[in-house]
Amino acid sequence: MRITILALALSLVACGGNNHAAAPAQKPVADTTITNGRTIFTTGRDAAGVQITASPAPLRSSCEQCHGATGAGGVHIGGAVSADLRHDALTKGQKHPYTIALLERAISTGVDNDGEKLSPVMPRWKMSKADLHAVAVYVYDTLK
């Protein structure tokens, strides 16, 4: 009985030690996601250099070219004005505040936070789920 309790205690300590050791490994993943999202936003290419495509074909080659380096928007393009993508604009004063999932939907399908279609000037960006998540996280978490 004592050996079983001792073995259980040692297992718990060992598992706890492994959890602490694993925690720092998670931070670079988040940094990689933000870096990839920033790269997509500023260049229209993912971190591996793959060009992000869209349908309809985009009038500009990156998010930044339409929404600005800070995400403030206000750029007149093809009869539309680009949206403010800063966090407060996405979340405050909105009937349905944007979440990362709603932002991913807007980027990839052109449907906004209220379920309405965005202007056709907004490209429906085609990219991997990982790239879509990365750019949405970058916009949502870093553009203030």
TORKOL-4160 file (C-alpha; in steps of 0.2 Angstrom, whole numbers, padded with zeros to 4 digits, m for minus):
144
<pt num="1" X="0000" Y="0000" Z="0000"/>
<pt num="2" X="0014" Y="0012" Z="0005"/>
<pt num="3" X="0023" Y="0008" Z="m0011"/>
<pt num="4" X="0007" Y="0012" Z="m0022"/>
<pt num="5" X="0005" Y="0028" Z="m0013"/>
<pt num="6" X="0023" Y="0033" Z="m0015"/>
<pt num="7" X="0022" Y="0028" Z="m0034"/>
<pt num="8" X="0007" Y="0038" Z="m0036"/>
<pt num="9" X="0015" Y="0053" Z="m0028"/>
<pt num="10" X="0031" Y="0051" Z="m0038"/>
<pt num="11" X="0020" Y="0050" Z="m0054"/>
<pt num="12" X="0011" Y="0066" Z="m0049"/>
<pt num="13" X="0027" Y="0075" Z="m0046"/>
<pt num="14" X="0034" Y="0069" Z="m0062"/>
<pt num="15" X="0019" Y="0074" Z="m0072"/>
<pt num="16" X="0019" Y="0091" Z="m0064"/>
<pt num="17" X="0037" Y="0093" Z="m0068"/>
<pt num="18" X="0034" Y="0089" Z="m0087"/>
<pt num="19" X="0020" Y="0102" Z="m0087"/>
<pt num="20" X="0031" Y="0115" Z="m0081"/>
<pt num="21" X="0045" Y="0110" Z="m0094"/>
<pt num="22" X="0032" Y="0110" Z="m0108"/>
<pt num="23" X="0025" Y="0128" Z="m0104"/>
<pt num="24" X="0040" Y="0138" Z="m0112"/>
<pt num="25" X="0038" Y="0127" Z="m0128"/>
<pt num="26" X="0021" Y="0135" Z="m0131"/>
<pt num="27" X="0027" Y="0153" Z="m0131"/>
<pt num="28" X="0037" Y="0151" Z="m0148"/>
<pt num="29" X="0021" Y="0143" Z="m0156"/>
<pt num="30" X="0012" Y="0159" Z="m0152"/>
<pt num="31" X="0026" Y="0170" Z="m0158"/>
<pt num="32" X="0027" Y="0160" Z="m0174"/>
<pt num="33" X="0008" Y="0162" Z="m0176"/>
<pt num="34" X="0009" Y="0181" Z="m0174"/>
<pt num="35" X="0025" Y="0182" Z="m0185"/>
<pt num="36" X="0016" Y="0173" Z="m0199"/>
<pt num="37" X="0000" Y="0183" Z="m0197"/>
<pt num="38" X="0010" Y="0199" Z="m0198"/>
<pt num="39" X="0019" Y="0193" Z="m0213"/>
<pt num="40" X="0003" Y="0189" Z="m0222"/>
<pt num="41" X="m0005" Y="0206" Z="m0217"/>
<pt num="42" X="0010" Y="0216" Z="m0223"/>
<pt num="43" X="0016" Y="0206" Z="m0238"/>
<pt num="44" X="0002" Y="0195" Z="m0244"/>
<pt num="45" X="0013" Y="0180" Z="m0242"/>
<pt num="46" X="0014" Y="0168" Z="m0228"/>
<pt num="47" X="0030" Y="0165" Z="m0218"/>
<pt num="48" X="0036" Y="0151" Z="m0230"/>
<pt num="49" X="0034" Y="0164" Z="m0245"/>
<pt num="50" X="0018" Y="0157" Z="m0252"/>
<pt num="51" X="0008" Y="0170" Z="m0261"/>
<pt num="52" X="m0010" Y="0171" Z="m0253"/>
<pt num="53" X="m0023" Y="0171" Z="m0267"/>
<pt num="54" X="m0041" Y="0178" Z="m0267"/>
<pt num="55" X="m0057" Y="0178" Z="m0276"/>
<pt num="56" X="m0061" Y="0190" Z="m0283"/>
<pt num="57" X="m0043" Y="0195" Z="m0287"/>
<pt num="58" X="m0038" Y="0208" Z="m0275"/>
<pt num="59" X="m0035" Y="0226" Z="m0280"/>
<pt num="60" X="m0020" Y="0226" Z="m0269"/>
<pt num="61" X="m0008" Y="0212" Z="m0264"/>
<pt num="62" X="m0009" Y="0213" Z="m0245"/>
<pt num="63" X="m0021" Y="0218" Z="m0231"/>
<pt num="64" X="m0009" Y="0232" Z="m0226"/>
<pt num="65" X="m0011" Y="0240" Z="m0243"/>
<pt num="66" X="m0030" Y="0242" Z="m0240"/>
<pt num="67" X="m0031" Y="0244" Z="m0221"/>
<pt num="68" X="m0015" Y="0253" Z="m0218"/>
<pt num="69" X="0000" Y="0248" Z="m0207"/>
<pt num="70" X="m0010" Y="0251" Z="m0191"/>
<pt num="71" X="m0026" Y="0243" Z="m0197"/>
<pt num="72" X="m0035" Y="0260" Z="m0196"/>
<pt num="73" X="m0043" Y="0258" Z="m0213"/>
<pt num="74" X="m0051" Y="0273" Z="m0222"/>
<pt num="75" X="m0042" Y="0269" Z="m0239"/>
<pt num="76" X="m0054" Y="0272" Z="m0254"/>
<pt num="77" X="m0053" Y="0258" Z="m0265"/>
<pt num="78" X="m0064" Y="0253" Z="m0280"/>
<pt num="79" X="m0079" Y="0263" Z="m0273"/>
<pt num="80" X="m0077" Y="0256" Z="m0255"/>
<pt num="81" X="m0068" Y="0262" Z="m0240"/>
<pt num="82" X="m0058" Y="0250" Z="m0231"/>
<pt num="83" X="m0063" Y="0245" Z="m0213"/>
<pt num="84" X="m0054" Y="0249" Z="m0197"/>
<pt num="85" X="m0047" Y="0233" Z="m0191"/>
<pt num="86" X="m0041" Y="0239" Z="m0174"/>
<pt num="87" X="m0047" Y="0229" Z="m0159"/>
<pt num="88" X="m0058" Y="0243" Z="m0152"/>
<pt num="89" X="m0067" Y="0245" Z="m0169"/>
<pt num="90" X="m0070" Y="0226" Z="m0170"/>
<pt num="91" X="m0076" Y="0224" Z="m0153"/>
<pt num="92" X="m0084" Y="0240" Z="m0146"/>
<pt num="93" X="m0100" Y="0247" Z="m0151"/>
<pt num="94" X="m0104" Y="0232" Z="m0161"/>
<pt num="95" X="m0121" Y="0223" Z="m0160"/>
<pt num="96" X="m0111" Y="0207" Z="m0163"/>
<pt num="97" X="m0093" Y="0210" Z="m0158"/>
<pt num="98" X="m0080" Y="0201" Z="m0169"/>
<pt num="99" X="m0071" Y="0186" Z="m0162"/>
<pt num="100" X="m0056" Y="0178" Z="m0170"/>
<pt num="101" X="m0068" Y="0165" Z="m0178"/>
<pt num="102" X="m0079" Y="0179" Z="m0185"/>
<pt num="103" X="m0064" Y="0188" Z="m0192"/>
<pt num="104" X="m0058" Y="0172" Z="m0200"/>
<pt num="105" X="m0076" Y="0171" Z="m0208"/>
<pt num="106" X="m0075" Y="0189" Z="m0214"/>
<pt num="107" X="m0057" Y="0186" Z="m0222"/>
<pt num="108" X="m0061" Y="0170" Z="m0230"/>
<pt num="109" X="m0080" Y="0171" Z="m0235"/>
<pt num="110" X="m0083" Y="0190" Z="m0235"/>
<pt num="111" X="m0097" Y="0188" Z="m0222"/>
<pt num="112" X="m0096" Y="0201" Z="m0208"/>
<pt num="113" X="m0099" Y="0200" Z="m0189"/>
<pt num="114" X="m0118" Y="0203" Z="m0192"/>
<pt num="115" X="m0119" Y="0190" Z="m0205"/>
<pt num="116" X="m0120" Y="0202" Z="m0219"/>
<pt num="117" X="m0110" Y="0201" Z="m0235"/>
<pt num="118" X="m0095" Y="0213" Z="m0236"/>
<pt num="119" X="m0092" Y="0224" Z="m0251"/>
<pt num="120" X="m0086" Y="0214" Z="m0266"/>
<pt num="121" X="m0071" Y="0225" Z="m0266"/>
<pt num="122" X="m0065" Y="0214" Z="m0251"/>
<pt num="123" X="m0057" Y="0199" Z="m0258"/>
<pt num="124" X="m0062" Y="0182" Z="m0251"/>
<pt num="125" X="m0044" Y="0176" Z="m0246"/>
<pt num="126" X="m0039" Y="0158" Z="m0250"/>
<pt num="127" X="m0026" Y="0151" Z="m0238"/>
<pt num="128" X="m0023" Y="0137" Z="m0226"/>
<pt num="129" X="m0033" Y="0136" Z="m0210"/>
<pt num="130" X="m0016" Y="0139" Z="m0201"/>
<pt num="131" X="m0013" Y="0155" Z="m0211"/>
<pt num="132" X="m0031" Y="0161" Z="m0209"/>
<pt num="133" X="m0030" Y="0159" Z="m0190"/>
<pt num="134" X="m0013" Y="0167" Z="m0190"/>
<pt num="135" X="m0018" Y="0183" Z="m0199"/>
<pt num="136" X="m0034" Y="0184" Z="m0189"/>
<pt num="137" X="m0025" Y="0182" Z="m0172"/>
<pt num="138" X="m0012" Y="0195" Z="m0178"/>
<pt num="139" X="m0026" Y="0208" Z="m0183"/>
<pt num="140" X="m0037" Y="0204" Z="m0167"/>
<pt num="141" X="m0023" Y="0203" Z="m0154"/>
<pt num="142" X="m0010" Y="0216" Z="m0160"/>
<pt num="143" X="m0019" Y="0230" Z="m0170"/>
<pt num="144" X="m0024" Y="0242" Z="m0156"/>
